[in-house]
Amino acid sequence: MYHLAVITVLANGGSFLARYWTPYLIPYANTFGLNNTWNFYSPDPAHTMYLEYRVRFDDEQGNEVKEPIEGYLPPEKDQIVVDSSKRRLLYAMRFLMLDPDRLNSLMSPWLCRQYPGASEIAITHQLEAIPSLDSAIVHMDTPVKELKEIVQTGRNVFNCRSTPDEGAL
């Protein structure tokens, strides 16, 4: 039974239970090679990542021709997405955010084509960070949604007038 407890508790090393019982479980786990550095269940709950974009419509002299459009990718940023085709867009956001060059070469030209006549698109990375376990325990009376922190991790401005031809992508 002790062996099963070690396997179950230490596999989720960031949990409250693991941190509390670590002094008692680690010697046994080290002896039998059960102490690992990865979390069996999940590293952490995933942070919500999305792109916020603002499309500008200016003429050659810089005068505003049309009201700017603001949007999010994925559009369902505040909702739980169950549809597998829409979930792919969530995974694409992580892929795009890891390298800003991907935004310039993949996302920005695509957005420019979605909004014909656009002169410029500003894209901001948004990360909605889930509070840590310690923070959630300290603020137990506060809803988790209110404890989330929005972090802007980068901002790119892309000129739509210099986009490659549609056949290039």
Backbone hydrogen bonds in HBPLUS format (Angstrom, degrees):
<---DONOR---> <-ACCEPTOR-->    atom                        ^
c    i                          cat <-CA-CA->   ^        H-A-AA   ^      H-
h    n   atom  resd res      DA  || num        DHA   H-A  angle D-A-AA Bond
n    s   type  num  typ     dist DA aas  dist angle  dist       angle   num
A0005-ALA N   A0001-MET O   3.01 MM   4  6.31 152.2  2.09 147.0 154.9     1
A0006-VAL N   A0002-TYR O   2.96 MM   4  6.27 155.3  2.03 152.1 158.2     2
A0007-ILE N   A0003-HIS O   3.08 MM   4  6.36 164.5  2.11 151.1 154.9     3
A0008-THR N   A0004-LEU O   2.97 MM   4  6.10 162.5  2.00 148.9 153.7     4
A0009-VAL N   A0005-ALA O   2.86 MM   4  5.83 170.3  1.87 152.9 156.3     5
A0010-LEU N   A0006-VAL O   3.03 MM   4  5.71 155.9  2.09 141.8 148.9     6
A0012-ASN N   A0009-VAL O   3.23 MM   3  5.78 156.5  2.29 111.6 118.1     7
A0040-PHE N   A0011-ALA O   2.44 MM  29  4.78 157.1  1.49 135.2 144.2     8
A0015-SER N   A0012-ASN O   3.03 MM   3  5.80 167.3  2.04 128.7 132.0     9
A0019-ARG N   A0015-SER O   3.06 MM   4  6.35 162.0  2.10 150.4 155.2    10
A0020-TYR N   A0016-PHE O   2.94 MM   4  6.14 152.7  2.02 150.8 158.5    11
A0021-TRP N   A0017-LEU O   2.96 MM   4  6.11 161.8  1.99 152.7 157.1    12
A0022-THR N   A0018-ALA O   2.87 MM   4  5.55 120.9  2.23 143.1 153.6    13
A0024-TYR N   A0021-TRP O   2.98 MM   3  5.56 139.0  2.15 118.6 129.7    14
A0025-LEU N   A0021-TRP O   3.06 MM   4  6.19 143.6  2.20 150.9 161.1    15
A0025-LEU N   A0022-THR O   3.13 MM   3  5.08 125.2  2.45  97.6 112.0    16
A0026-ILE N   A0022-THR O   2.94 MM   4  5.57 169.8  1.95 158.2 157.7    17
A0029-ALA N   A0025-LEU O   2.91 MM   4  6.08 165.0  1.93 157.5 162.6    18
A0030-ASN N   A0026-ILE O   2.77 MM   4  5.85 163.3  1.80 162.6 164.9    19
A0031-THR N   A0027-PRO O   3.14 MM   4  6.23 152.7  2.22 140.0 147.0    20
A0032-PHE N   A0028-TYR O   3.25 MM   4  6.53 152.9  2.33 150.1 155.6    21
A0034-LEU N   A0029-ALA O   2.72 MM   5  4.55 150.6  1.81 145.0 145.3    22
A0033-GLY N   A0030-ASN O   3.45 MM   3  5.05 161.0  2.49  94.0  99.4    23
A0128-GLU N   A0048-THR O   2.77 MM  80  5.05 174.0  1.77 159.9 161.9    24
A0050-TYR N   A0126-GLN O   3.06 MM  76  5.36 162.9  2.09 147.8 151.5    25
A0126-GLN N   A0050-TYR O   2.87 MM  76  5.36 155.7  1.93 178.7 171.3    26
A0051-LEU N   A0073-LEU O   2.84 MM  22  5.10 166.2  1.86 152.0 155.8    27
A0073-LEU N   A0051-LEU O   2.86 MM  22  5.10 151.5  1.94 146.7 154.1    28
A0052-GLU N   A0124-THR O   2.91 MM  72  5.17 170.2  1.92 155.7 158.3    29
A0124-THR N   A0052-GLU O   2.77 MM  72  5.17 167.1  1.79 159.4 163.9    30
A0053-TYR N   A0071-GLY O   2.89 MM  18  5.41 169.6  1.90 148.9 151.9    31
A0071-GLY N   A0053-TYR O   2.97 MM  18  5.41 157.1  2.02 149.8 153.8    32
A0054-ARG N   A0122-ALA O   2.92 MM  68  5.23 144.9  2.04 143.5 154.3    33
A0122-ALA N   A0054-ARG O   2.95 MM  68  5.23 163.1  1.98 147.5 151.4    34
A0055-VAL N   A0069-ILE O   2.73 MM  14  5.06 165.6  1.75 155.3 159.1    35
A0069-ILE N   A0055-VAL O   3.00 MM  14  5.06 151.6  2.08 137.6 146.0    36
A0056-ARG N   A0120-GLU O   2.80 MM  64  5.20 173.0  1.80 162.8 163.8    37
A0119-SER N   A0056-ARG O   2.77 MM  63  5.75 164.3  1.80 148.6 154.0    38
A0120-GLU N   A0056-ARG O   3.43 MM  64  5.20 161.4  2.47 130.4 131.0    39
A0065-VAL N   A0057-PHE O   2.76 MM   8  5.58 166.1  1.78 149.2 154.0    40
A0059-ASP N   A0063-ASN O   2.89 MM   4  5.50 152.6  1.97 147.7 154.5    41
A0062-GLY N   A0059-ASP O   3.00 MM   3  5.32 161.1  2.04 112.9 118.9    42
A0079-GLN N   A0076-GLU O   3.12 MM   3  5.31 165.9  2.14 114.4 118.5    43
A0086-LYS N   A0083-ASP O   3.10 MM   3  5.41 126.0  2.41 104.0 117.4    44
A0087-ARG N   A0083-ASP O   2.94 MM   4  6.21 142.0  2.09 148.1 160.2    45
A0088-ARG N   A0084-SER O   3.27 MM   4  6.46 139.1  2.45 139.9 147.7    46
A0089-LEU N   A0086-LYS O   3.12 MM   3  5.39 134.3  2.34 100.8 112.1    47
A0090-LEU N   A0087-ARG O   2.98 MM   3  5.07 123.7  2.31  97.1 111.7    48
A0091-TYR N   A0087-ARG O   3.15 MM   4  6.60 154.4  2.22 151.0 157.1    49
A0092-ALA N   A0088-ARG O   2.87 MM   4  6.12 143.9  2.00 141.6 152.7    50
A0093-MET N   A0089-LEU O   3.09 MM   4  6.35 141.7  2.24 140.6 149.0    51
A0095-PHE N   A0091-TYR O   3.15 MM   4  6.46 161.3  2.19 147.2 152.4    52
A0096-LEU N   A0092-ALA O   2.83 MM   4  6.05 159.9  1.86 154.2 159.1    53
A0097-MET N   A0093-MET O   2.93 MM   4  6.04 153.6  2.00 148.4 155.4    54
A0098-LEU N   A0094-ARG O   3.22 MM   4  6.35 137.6  2.41 145.4 154.0    55
A0102-ARG N   A0099-ASP O   2.94 MM   3  5.61 146.1  2.06 119.0 127.8    56
A0103-LEU N   A0100-PRO O   3.09 MM   3  5.29 126.9  2.39  99.3 112.3    57
A0104-ASN N   A0100-PRO O   3.38 MM   4  6.82 155.9  2.44 147.1 152.3    58
A0105-SER N   A0101-ASP O   2.92 MM   4  6.13 153.4  1.99 148.5 156.3    59
A0106-LEU N   A0102-ARG O   2.72 MM   4  5.45 150.9  1.80 144.9 151.5    60
A0108-SER N   A0103-LEU O   2.78 MM   5  5.79 173.0  1.78 168.3 166.9    61
A0111-LEU N   A0107-MET O   2.89 MM   4  6.16 161.9  1.92 160.2 165.2    62
A0112-CYS N   A0108-SER O   2.96 MM   4  6.18 158.3  2.01 153.6 159.7    63
A0113-ARG N   A0109-PRO O   3.10 MM   4  6.35 149.5  2.19 143.1 150.3    64
A0114-GLN N   A0110-TRP O   3.07 MM   4  6.40 135.0  2.28 139.8 152.7    65
A0114-GLN N   A0111-LEU O   3.02 MM   3  4.94 126.3  2.32  93.1 108.0    66
A0115-TYR N   A0111-LEU O   3.21 MM   4  6.50 132.1  2.45 144.4 155.7    67
A0115-TYR N   A0112-CYS O   3.32 MM   3  5.32 139.6  2.49  95.4 105.8    68
A0118-ALA N   A0115-TYR O   3.08 MM   3  5.73 148.2  2.19 145.1 145.0    69
A0160-CYS N   A0119-SER O   2.99 MM  41  5.03 147.0  2.10 115.2 122.6    70
A0121-ILE N   A0158-PHE O   2.88 MM  37  5.20 160.2  1.92 151.2 157.9    71
A0158-PHE N   A0121-ILE O   2.75 MM  37  5.20 165.6  1.77 151.5 156.6    72
A0123-ILE N   A0156-ASN O   2.70 MM  33  5.20 164.9  1.72 162.7 166.7    73
A0156-ASN N   A0123-ILE O   2.77 MM  33  5.20 161.2  1.81 154.6 159.7    74
A0125-HIS N   A0154-GLY O   2.89 MM  29  5.30 158.2  1.94 145.1 152.3    75
A0153-THR N   A0125-HIS O   3.18 MM  28  5.35 144.8  2.31 121.7 131.7    76
A0127-LEU N   A0151-VAL O   2.84 MM  24  5.07 146.4  1.95 144.9 155.5    77
A0151-VAL N   A0127-LEU O   2.74 MM  24  5.07 167.2  1.76 150.8 155.3    78
A0129-ALA N   A0149-GLU O   2.72 MM  20  5.13 147.1  1.83 167.3 155.8    79
A0149-GLU N   A0129-ALA O   3.12 MM  20  5.13 156.5  2.18 138.9 144.8    80
A0136-ALA N   A0132-SER O   2.95 MM   4  6.21 160.8  1.99 154.3 159.8    81
A0137-ILE N   A0133-LEU O   3.00 MM   4  6.22 149.1  2.10 146.2 154.2    82
A0138-VAL N   A0134-ASP O   2.96 MM   4  6.20 161.0  2.00 151.0 156.2    83
A0139-HIS N   A0135-SER O   2.96 MM   4  6.07 157.8  2.01 149.4 155.2    84
A0142-THR N   A0139-HIS O   2.98 MM   3  5.47 159.0  2.03 117.9 124.8    85
A0146-GLU N   A0143-PRO O   2.98 MM   3  5.53 136.4  2.18 111.8 122.5    86
A0147-LEU N   A0144-VAL O   2.93 MM   3  5.00 135.3  2.14 100.3 113.7    87
A0148-LYS N   A0144-VAL O   3.18 MM   4  6.47 126.1  2.49 149.9 163.0    88
A0162-SER N   A0159-ASN O   3.37 MM   3  5.85 160.1  2.41 107.8 113.4    89
A0163-THR N   A0160-CYS O   3.34 MM   3  5.29 157.4  2.39 110.6 108.0    90
A0168-ALA N   A0165-ASP O   2.98 MM   3  5.47 153.7  2.05 112.6 120.8    91
